[in-house]
């Protein structure tokens, strides 16, 4: 009976992680360039005898993987010449106070010195790792990321990709970072197209995520009821059966 309580508890802890993950996906359903997280779990069941030669059942559940789904989001036209959507592979390189980060969020603006920056104020970098100053009129961004401002070329947006994207760690503000000890290095993407005046929508399917959330919550409630049922049975075993 006690084993049943532990099994249900482990299941509840895992389901809470799944609820949190799905809730985060839903919260970012309208975040440009956001990629949803997908979780996978594993279970380990062991039947063995303890020191008193009594059969002991042990069942554990844990999160085996929480990976990012890199599926392309749909392109949404905004009409804003500073918005850029990436079709294909790659990320924008941006300079943050913590170092270079990578994002698919393409809602850009210009700061007081004319540099291209994200809405958070992070400078968008070119292929050489420098900021792009576009302080002229008639801003134009080509499919390869080349930026023309005031009738002159001012740089090319650095769209970077990675041989193994699984090493990227998700940070806040819709950005990703490379671990300091990672052997994977950023390299210019070879399969992309930048569309000016568009942003890439999140790849979160709201309906599917809502169905998942309801399923996880119901399973959590079932585990909760199992704990209560096991507890009631244990109380009867102690208080009633023990008297006999």
DRENLO-512242 format. One record per residue (C-alpha): residue number from 1; x, y, z. Coordinates in steps of 0.02 Angstrom, whole numbers. Layout:
<tordrens>
NUM | X | Y | Z
...
</tordrens>
This chain:
<tordrens>
1 | 0 | 0 | 0
2 | 141 | 120 | 43
3 | 221 | 77 | -124
4 | 61 | 132 | -211
5 | 71 | 302 | -126
6 | 252 | 325 | -182
7 | 209 | 274 | -360
8 | 64 | 396 | -369
9 | 171 | 533 | -293
10 | 307 | 508 | -424
11 | 176 | 515 | -560
12 | 105 | 677 | -490
13 | 277 | 758 | -486
14 | 308 | 710 | -667
15 | 137 | 770 | -722
16 | 166 | 937 | -635
17 | 323 | 960 | -740
18 | 221 | 921 | -896
19 | 87 | 1046 | -846
20 | 219 | 1180 | -816
21 | 300 | 1145 | -985
22 | 135 | 1151 | -1079
23 | 82 | 1309 | -988
24 | 245 | 1392 | -1041
25 | 212 | 1342 | -1222
26 | 37 | 1416 | -1214
27 | 102 | 1576 | -1134
28 | 218 | 1600 | -1283
29 | 92 | 1556 | -1419
30 | 99 | 1737 | -1481
31 | 287 | 1761 | -1458
32 | 370 | 1783 | -1627
33 | 494 | 1645 | -1669
34 | 457 | 1545 | -1512
35 | 488 | 1357 | -1523
36 | 386 | 1242 | -1413
37 | 464 | 1120 | -1289
38 | 423 | 936 | -1301
39 | 444 | 820 | -1153
40 | 473 | 633 | -1144
41 | 466 | 527 | -987
42 | 529 | 357 | -932
43 | 472 | 235 | -800
44 | 572 | 105 | -705
45 | 482 | -40 | -621
46 | 572 | -158 | -504
47 | 506 | -303 | -401
48 | 630 | -364 | -272
49 | 634 | -431 | -95
50 | 692 | -330 | 53
51 | 792 | -388 | 204
52 | 639 | -475 | 276
53 | 613 | -571 | 113
54 | 453 | -473 | 80
55 | 412 | -430 | -99
56 | 445 | -246 | -131
57 | 374 | -155 | -282
58 | 464 | 3 | -335
59 | 406 | 110 | -481
60 | 490 | 274 | -527
61 | 447 | 404 | -659
62 | 564 | 541 | -718
63 | 590 | 664 | -858
64 | 704 | 585 | -989
65 | 707 | 728 | -1113
66 | 645 | 905 | -1137
67 | 688 | 954 | -1313
68 | 647 | 1101 | -1424
69 | 539 | 1072 | -1578
70 | 626 | 1171 | -1716
71 | 481 | 1157 | -1838
72 | 461 | 1313 | -1946
73 | 325 | 1433 | -1891
74 | 211 | 1519 | -2015
75 | 259 | 1689 | -2087
76 | 149 | 1834 | -2034
77 | 155 | 1995 | -2134
78 | 169 | 2152 | -2028
79 | 211 | 2286 | -2156
80 | 346 | 2350 | -2039
81 | 511 | 2369 | -2134
82 | 608 | 2332 | -1974
83 | 528 | 2160 | -1949
84 | 623 | 2011 | -2018
85 | 564 | 1831 | -2028
86 | 686 | 1688 | -2056
87 | 628 | 1553 | -2174
88 | 736 | 1399 | -2157
89 | 880 | 1368 | -2039
90 | 971 | 1488 | -1926
91 | 960 | 1619 | -1790
92 | 993 | 1803 | -1773
93 | 1149 | 1840 | -1672
94 | 1120 | 1973 | -1540
95 | 1234 | 2054 | -1412
96 | 1169 | 2049 | -1234
97 | 1249 | 2102 | -1068
98 | 1283 | 1915 | -1037
99 | 1364 | 1887 | -1207
100 | 1308 | 1835 | -1380
101 | 1139 | 1750 | -1388
102 | 1035 | 1679 | -1531
103 | 852 | 1708 | -1570
104 | 719 | 1681 | -1704
105 | 621 | 1832 | -1644
106 | 628 | 1957 | -1787
107 | 538 | 2110 | -1718
108 | 676 | 2241 | -1733
109 | 693 | 2427 | -1708
110 | 832 | 2558 | -1707
111 | 912 | 2634 | -1553
112 | 967 | 2814 | -1531
113 | 1126 | 2790 | -1633
114 | 1037 | 2702 | -1777
115 | 1093 | 2526 | -1734
116 | 976 | 2381 | -1771
117 | 918 | 2309 | -1606
118 | 787 | 2188 | -1540
119 | 639 | 2251 | -1439
120 | 742 | 2213 | -1283
121 | 878 | 2331 | -1345
122 | 1003 | 2196 | -1395
123 | 1111 | 2240 | -1544
124 | 1089 | 2133 | -1699
125 | 1260 | 2074 | -1760
126 | 1329 | 2052 | -1934
127 | 1431 | 1903 | -1994
128 | 1587 | 1979 | -1916
129 | 1506 | 2004 | -1746
130 | 1484 | 2193 | -1760
131 | 1329 | 2299 | -1738
132 | 1237 | 2360 | -1894
133 | 1213 | 2548 | -1904
134 | 1064 | 2589 | -2015
135 | 1031 | 2771 | -1976
136 | 977 | 2822 | -2150
137 | 807 | 2823 | -2232
138 | 730 | 2691 | -2347
139 | 791 | 2539 | -2251
140 | 797 | 2383 | -2359
141 | 842 | 2206 | -2304
142 | 877 | 2077 | -2439
143 | 839 | 1890 | -2434
144 | 1021 | 1855 | -2386
145 | 1014 | 1982 | -2243
146 | 1104 | 2122 | -2333
147 | 1052 | 2290 | -2260
148 | 1041 | 2448 | -2364
149 | 1005 | 2614 | -2279
150 | 1005 | 2786 | -2357
151 | 1054 | 2711 | -2524
152 | 1212 | 2628 | -2461
153 | 1256 | 2454 | -2398
154 | 1284 | 2453 | -2210
155 | 1310 | 2268 | -2176
156 | 1234 | 2094 | -2181
157 | 1133 | 2020 | -2039
158 | 1225 | 1870 | -1970
159 | 1111 | 1718 | -1979
160 | 1201 | 1580 | -1886
161 | 1164 | 1395 | -1868
162 | 1234 | 1246 | -1772
163 | 1282 | 1070 | -1823
164 | 1192 | 1007 | -1667
165 | 1054 | 1121 | -1603
166 | 1019 | 1007 | -1455
167 | 1165 | 1087 | -1363
168 | 1077 | 1256 | -1361
169 | 1006 | 1306 | -1192
170 | 846 | 1405 | -1184
171 | 853 | 1571 | -1092
172 | 722 | 1701 | -1057
173 | 676 | 1835 | -1183
174 | 656 | 1703 | -1321
175 | 844 | 1679 | -1334
176 | 964 | 1532 | -1334
177 | 1143 | 1516 | -1277
178 | 1288 | 1398 | -1307
179 | 1362 | 1319 | -1150
180 | 1536 | 1384 | -1113
181 | 1612 | 1211 | -1132
182 | 1520 | 1167 | -1292
183 | 1623 | 1101 | -1437
184 | 1485 | 1153 | -1558
185 | 1519 | 1324 | -1634
186 | 1405 | 1442 | -1730
187 | 1428 | 1447 | -1917
188 | 1343 | 1548 | -2054
189 | 1181 | 1466 | -2107
190 | 1174 | 1402 | -2285
191 | 988 | 1368 | -2297
192 | 886 | 1522 | -2257
193 | 792 | 1668 | -2329
194 | 753 | 1831 | -2239
195 | 584 | 1909 | -2274
196 | 573 | 2093 | -2234
197 | 407 | 2152 | -2165
198 | 365 | 1980 | -2094
199 | 390 | 1891 | -1928
200 | 391 | 1706 | -1895
201 | 246 | 1653 | -1785
202 | 266 | 1533 | -1640
203 | 252 | 1349 | -1688
204 | 141 | 1314 | -1537
205 | -26 | 1237 | -1585
206 | -145 | 1310 | -1456
207 | -281 | 1178 | -1479
208 | -159 | 1032 | -1462
209 | -77 | 1112 | -1310
210 | -245 | 1140 | -1226
211 | -293 | 958 | -1254
212 | -126 | 904 | -1180
213 | -149 | 1018 | -1030
214 | -321 | 947 | -993
215 | -254 | 769 | -1010
216 | -110 | 803 | -891
217 | -224 | 886 | -764
218 | -347 | 740 | -767
219 | -207 | 614 | -745
220 | -141 | 717 | -600
221 | -313 | 711 | -519
222 | -321 | 522 | -543
223 | -153 | 502 | -457
224 | -215 | 616 | -319
225 | -368 | 508 | -293
226 | -257 | 354 | -291
227 | -155 | 429 | -149
228 | -313 | 464 | -49
229 | -379 | 289 | -81
230 | -214 | 209 | -29
231 | -210 | 317 | 126
232 | -387 | 266 | 177
233 | -345 | 83 | 151
234 | -188 | 102 | 254
235 | -287 | 182 | 395
236 | -410 | 36 | 396
237 | -266 | -89 | 399
238 | -188 | -3 | 548
239 | -345 | 41 | 647
240 | -463 | -103 | 608
241 | -370 | -254 | 545
242 | -239 | -231 | 680
243 | -371 | -255 | 815
244 | -418 | -425 | 750
</tordrens>
